[in-house]
Amino acid sequence: MSQQQSATSTQDIIRTDIPARLDRLPWSRWHWRILVGLGTVWILDGLEVTIVGNVAGRMAQQGSGIAISTEQVTTVAAAVYVAGACVGALFFGWLTDRLGRKKLFMVTLAVYLAATAVTAFSWTAWFFFLCRFFTGFGIGGEYAAINSAIDELIPARIRGRIDLVVNGSFWVGAAVGAFASIALLNTAFFAEDLGWRLAFGIGVVLGLVILLVRRHVPESPRWLALHGRTGEAERVVAEAERTVAEQTGEPLPEAHGTISIRPRGALGFAAVARTVVTRYPRRTVLGLALFIGQAFLYNSVTFGFAVILTTFFAVPNGDTGYYFAVIAVGNFLGPVLLGHLFDSVGRKVMISSTYIGSGVLLFGTAWLFQRGELSAVTMTACWTAVLFLASAGASAAYLTVSEIFPLETRALCIAFFYAVGTAIGGITGPLLFNGLVSSGRVPDTTLAFCIGAALMTLAGLVEAAIGVRAERRSLESLAAPLSSVDESGAAVP
């Protein structure tokens, strides 16, 4: 244990400099290992969502080996997947704050692997829906465990751009899913009842690779210290410091600042709800607005874009992946190219401008579509521009709720905002969006576009009004742990 970390009274108060020591570390291969081991979960989610959207038409064809319709895949199955993710986020988020980040990001990945593997053997609609629920259940649990662990291990000065790139990697998975669907749906290579099944095996292969890397990611030292396991926390940080110093070949900068905490037991749902609603009501409104807007837009587009192409532009089912791959590239480039601005220009300016900007561009897309001036290519170009901005903003929604609430509640807060925002926007989005699109009427689809645009614009205005300037600030300065105490041992308000 360092000289700055010690029990300061008989009441088990701990003074620790662990947060400061983590935040002052220079970027190194140690951080890359964390990034690869944890951040790749979004690739799996992007893969899952895109695969289903692109194989929907093939699954509905006679001879596919499963009795299901396109509408059931793109609406019911999409909603069931998102519902599973919401339930999984809440359940595993609660466990993550109680049992630790590492245990849960291993368990949730195992759940995902099992569920997506079994999906490939679906023979009827109800079994496919069941598999999609548990696939989402595992993915939803990943969000809470992964985002809390990443933010607690990444230095404050670059937390924004790293978090955005991690969340934006969803679209790497989307691109992989799009290209894979092109090959797997080609009946010259795979039979009609085989190609779509093999598509779900891609997630299993990637998941197993991630599992191997993830074994070496440490537990969050912040979580360990908060639960009184200061010896373990010290060993993790000391090992990180030694590794980073060796990898960079330079002495580490000084760490400045300590916090005093009195370890406490895990909080229940009621205590977390009181903290979120009574202590941080404005931040709660902010988180809900950001999540509802992006959840509606993204779940609608990812599950329904292929249907738009086939319905209005006569694009063959097997070719929709080409168009989706273009959108996926634009989505990934948004957080990559704009991410550093969230740490330099600031969260409030960048989040509000990306949300509002994407909403305005989507209104423009709706106007052009209504006038009949778009083709499959130009529609894809418009959506790529919209989502270039939207993906940076949507990624920042996860960053926002993971950094503006106390450490004891972090995983469950991420789960809460994801579940509530996604239940409102992510379940109703695919049902409403695809219901309107499936009608085959241009005015209905235009209305769907405008609803998504309005929600994104409104969320951007909320951010502009009450957003938090969190750039380059430690997590503890943004929201003091509930167990924080002052020099006299009194709780910090």
C-alpha positions, 0 to 999 in steps of 0.5 A: 500500500502506498504511503498516501493510502491508509486507514485514518480512524477506527471507523475504517475510513480509507484515504487513497490516491488510487484515482489520481494515480490511474488518471495520470498514467500515460497511454500505453499497451496496458491501456490497449489491452483493456480497450481490446478486451472490453471495448469489442463488445460493441462489435458483437452488438453491431454484428447481431443487429446487422445480421438480423436486419440483412438476413430477414428477407432470406429467413422469410423465404420458402425453403429457409428451414424456419417458419417466420415472416420478414415483419416478424424478424424486423419488428417482433424479433427486434423488439424482443432482442431489445427487451432482453437487453433492457432486462439484462442491463438491469439485472447484470448492472445490479450484480456488477455494482455488488460483485465487481466489474470483472466477474460480470463482464466474463459472465455476460459474454458467456451468456451471449455466446451460448444464446447466439450459438443456439439461435443458428438452430432455430426452426420456428418463430417462437424459438427464434424469439426466445434465442434473441431475448437471451442474446440481448440479455447477455449484450445488455449486461455487457453494457453496464459492466464494460462501460463502468470498467472502461471509464474507471481505468482510462485516464480522465484527460482522454476518457471522452475520445476513448469512450466514443471510439469504443461505443462507435466500434458497434459499426465495425461489427455492423460492417462485418455483419453487412459484408458477411451477409452478402457472402452467406446469402449467396445461394451459389455458396450456401443453401437457403436454409444454411447461410443465415444460420452460419451468420450467427456463428460469426458472433460465436467466433468473435466472442471466443476470441474476445473471451481469451483477451478479456481474461487478462483485464484487471478488476477496477481498482476504484471498485476494489477500494470502495469495497474495502479491498485496498490491498487488491486495489493497490496491487492492480495499480502498482502492476499497472504503474510498473507495466506502463513505466516499462512500456513507455521507458519514462518515469511516471508523472506525480499523482496529485490528490486523494479521496477519503471514503468509508467502505459500505455495503452494496446499494439496492435499487431503491437507494440508487433510485433515490440518489439519481432522482433526488440528488441529480434530477437534472442529470437524470432528465439529461440521461433520459433525453439522450438515450431515448433519442438515440435509441429510437433512431438507431434501433429503427435504422439498424433493424429497418434500413434493409427493408427500406431498400428492398421496399422502395428501391427494389434492392435485392435481399442479397445486396442490402449488405453493400449499402449498409456497409457504407453506412457502417463506415460513416458511423464508425468514422464519426466518433473516430474523427470527432472524438478528440473534440469531446475532450478539447472543445467540450462535452456540452458543445459537441453533444448538443451540436451532433444531436441537433445537426443529425436531426436537421440532416434527417429532416432534410432527408425526409423532405427529399424522400417525400419528393421522390428525389432519392435513389438507393445510392443517394438515400444511403449517402444521406443516411451516412451523413446523418449518422456520421454526426448521430453516432458521435452523439449517441456514443457520448450518451453512454459516456455521459451517464457513466461519468456523472453519477457516483461510483457506487451506482455507476453500473446500475445507472448505466443499466437504468438509462439504457433500459428505460431509454431503450425500452421507450425508444428502442422497442417502440422505435422498431415497432413504429418505424418498421410498421410505417416502412412496411406499409410501402407508402412514402408518407408513412416512411417520411413520418418515421424519419421525421419522428426520429429527427425530432427526438434527436433534435429535442435531445440536443436542445436538452444537452445545450440547456443542462449538459455537464462539462465533464471533459478532463475531469476525474470521475470523483470530481464529477460525482463524489462517491456516496461513501466519501467523507471529510477529514472529520469523518462526516459524509460529504454532501 
